[in-house]
Each structure stands twice: as C-alpha cells, then as structure tokens.
Amino acid sequence: MKVIQVELKPDGEIPEFKRMAISIVERPLREVLLNGLHPVGLTQDFQGYWDTSSLAEAIAERLNREEHKLPSLKEFGHSFDVSAPPKEKRWYMSDDVSKNQPLDILRGHAQNLYFVEELSYPGLVEIARRRLRSIWNQIVAREMFREKFWGFNDQRRFLKDKAVRTTFKTRKDVDCFDLSEVLGVEDFRNDDKLLVRHGVPDVPNFRLARTVGSFTTVGGLVSVVPGIGRFQMRVAMPGEKEVHSGNSVRYICLLKDGLVRLTPELQSSEDKHCREKAKHLAQEIAPGRGKYCFTLEIEEVERLLPRARVLFPDLNYVERGKSTPSMANVRRDMAVDGFSLGAVVTARMNNEHLAELLAAHGEKTSGTKDELVERLVGTMTRLYRKSRRKLDGYFRGGFLRLHEGLVTKASFAPPVPDHGLRDSVVAVYVLKHLRGSRILSPDWENTAYTAEDLARALMARRVTVEGVFVATSGNARR
C-alpha cells in the first residue's frame, strides 16, 4: 500500500537549514494497520469527493505546537503558524495519488518550512549575510538599494557619499548604473530585516528538527495514530479481474489482537444477491469459520488484496469515534412481528370529536371542554377496569419494548370493544404494567399511579407510549 515518507535533507541554497523531502513508498497492510501509517489515496468518502482523514489539519496542529517553534525567532516573525485550507477548497475526484490533497498540503509545508537543531536571530542574520555575499550581483544590489532608499534624492545623496562621480538626473539613471560595483553587503550591516528578507529565500518559517518526529515513525513514515483498527474492503467474487459493486461484497473490517473480523454488508441496496454472494465468499475464503462473518489473520487479508479494494473512509485524525456500521436487511420470512399503539384520544381534539366519543359510550355530551375531558377520563377508567381480565389474557407471556422499528409492525388488537377508545385503554394498561420502561407483563403493576391518573395524563399529553413491542413467548395476536 502507498504511504508517505518524510526525510529531512540539507537545503540546496543554505545547507545549514534542512527541508522536508516527501516521497511515496510501498508498505504491506500489516505495517499500515499496526503502525498507523497514512494510506495515501484511500481515505476518501464513498463518492470520492473529499478526503475524510483530516491529515492536513492533524499535521498543521503538530507543526504549530509551541514546543516545536523557536522562541528566539518567533518574536521576529520567523516561526509562525501554518494552516490547512478550508474543506470547500479541497474538492477533488481523482485516482491519481499525486493529486491527493493531504499530500499536496504537506508538500506545500515542505516548501515553506526550514528545520534546524537550534538557531538564534543573530545567527540567522549572519547566515543571510553570508549567502548574500555568495550571490551578490547587480539585481540583488539594486533591489536592496531601492528598498533601503525609496526616494530618488536619498538614492542620489547616498551614491554621492560613496564618491560616485556619475551624474544622476532621473531614477532611470540610477537603475542603469551597476550598483554591485560600488555597494556591498556591508553597506546594509545595520539592516537586519533587509538582510534576512533578501538573504533567505521566501519568507523563512522555522521549526525544530524534532518536529517531524511528531507525525512520523522512526523510519520517517507519516503516522499520527498508534494504529488503525478499522477499514473497509470490497472483495470480488472468484474469477473476477476488476472490483466493482456489481461483482463483489463490501466488508467492514475490525482489527483486534492481530486478527481481522470481516462483517459483510447485506443490504438489498448494495445488491439483491448480496446475501448469496457473501455466503459463497465466506465458504471460499474462510471455510468453516462462519456463514457470513469470519476472522482472518492479517496475512490472509493481504493475500486477498489482488482481488480486493481497501478503503479507510472512517479514518479521521481530528474527529474520533465516527464509524460506518455494517448494515443488513432482515429477510421477510425471518421477520419478527412487532406491535405498537394506535392513536390515543387527547384533550387537543375539538369538542365535536370528544362529544362523539362520549355518545358512542352512552355518556352525556354537553358541557365545557374540561367537563368533556373529565367525562372521557372516567369512561376510559371504567373500560380499563371492565376489560382488565381480557387485557391480562392478551398480554400474557410478556412483551419487550424496543426503540427501533421492526420489519413488520401492527397495532395491538385485544378483544376489547372499540368505539374509539380501545387504543387509549390499551395505553393505560401498558403504562400500568410497563416495568423499567422495557418489560410489559400482567404480572407486574405500577401502584404509584391509578388508572384514572394515567388516563388523565394521556389526555393531557403529559405521557406517551412510544416504541415497538415484541412478544417474548410468541403468543401475541393481531
């Protein structure tokens, strides 16, 4: 797999300074996983538009740590922060690793940073002065002369003080004169900033040499995490030469104790035959180790690479803890029946609706809304008590409440007269017999609240009953 190697080499212009030399080298999957090596070109999202690793930000953070800067140069503006560009400027879609954005940013840092064991500002000025002597010519002399003496009169006065007999009538006369013959580096001996600006290429930004070790291994390979425990792999079916979604199975791979656990993606959105393909691959790759999921040695995973594609879309060095789970659709013939409550009556309904419900149960329908609500609370309570034995029989065996919906779902339908209040009565029963918010059983009853209290709370929407209930004994009836 392709990884990044960083070496410090002497600068071509100033050997006292070192520069980062960036190269791409190949390393086996084992080293990438166990040593946390950054896998170049494999940390993209599923569409391939963004790099998900935030490697550029992670390296910038290490380069900007105070212990890696030189305090003696920082106060003079020569040990300043570097930054990674914002995400919207890092869009790309290319399989060419040479255009990999984190790699491009690292190369940019390599061009703009100098690395030293130690350096003071006077030492930097002396190095700049020495280099200027070696490259001194008409161009360098003219640029520094213009910067020190911006006005024409100042330029002419300085040259006369240098006993130059040439007559200068215009600025053009000065520009045509070979200043390198009458000027030397010593003429700028008190202009430290000017010497550094022209004696050191670009805007010099320094770091201690040990900084590179904060994001590389002992061998200089880029690594900002101790290891990589999660990746994805798409494995092609036997006989296939190329890997794509139609001829392969995608696996979530978890590394633990030197072993890789492979869990297939079994969603119908992947492929309607994904389950059959995953079963076939498991029998071929790891016979006897699992029907769909299996565990391999890292070396066994490496042997699959010629017919597989590895990706690290969950690898993020800045935001930890985000990961893509392996998904699967439940087959219809294996689905578990789930039950839920229907709509309950609430005080938010209009008076006409409340009156109709009361009329269906032979109750008085006139009065204010509060009176109608209280009358319905009494009606629900009487129905609950009247239907208690039938409800106990219906829920006998117990139910377990889940927060996630199931493949199939239906409303509870106990043998209780409806007339618009059955779901409300069932809701009162559930609240009365729900233990620990999970277990629904006739054998346990909440004595802290009466049925009337619960009916009133349901009407006022102070309590609700959500989730899906699964029968623990398989005796639930629709």
Buried (B, 14 or more C-beta within 10 A) or exposed (E): BBBBBBBBEEBEEBEBBBBBEBEBBEBBBBBBBBBBBBBBBBBBEEEBEBBBBBBBBBBBBBBBEEEBBBEBBBEBEBBEEBEBEEEEEBEBEEEEBEEBBBBBBBBBBBEBBBBBEEBEBEBBBEBBBEBBEEEBEEEBBBBBBBBBBEEBEEBBEBBEEEEBEEEBEEEEBBEEBEBBEBBEBEBBEEBBEBBBBBBBBEEBBBBBBEBBBBBBBEBBBBBBBEEBBBBBBBBBBEEEEEBEEEBBBBBBBBBEEEEBBBBBBBBEEBBEEBBEBBBBBBBEBBEEEBEBBBBBEBEBBBEBBEBBBBBBBBBBBEEEEEEEEBBBBEEEEEEEBBBBBEEBBBBEBEBEEBBBBBEBBEBEBEBEEEEBBBBBBEBBBBBBEEBBEEBBEBBBBBBBBBEEEBEEEEEBBBEBEEBBBBBBBBBBBBBBBBEEEEBBBBEEEBEEBEBBBBBBBBBEEEBEBEBBBBBBEEEBEE
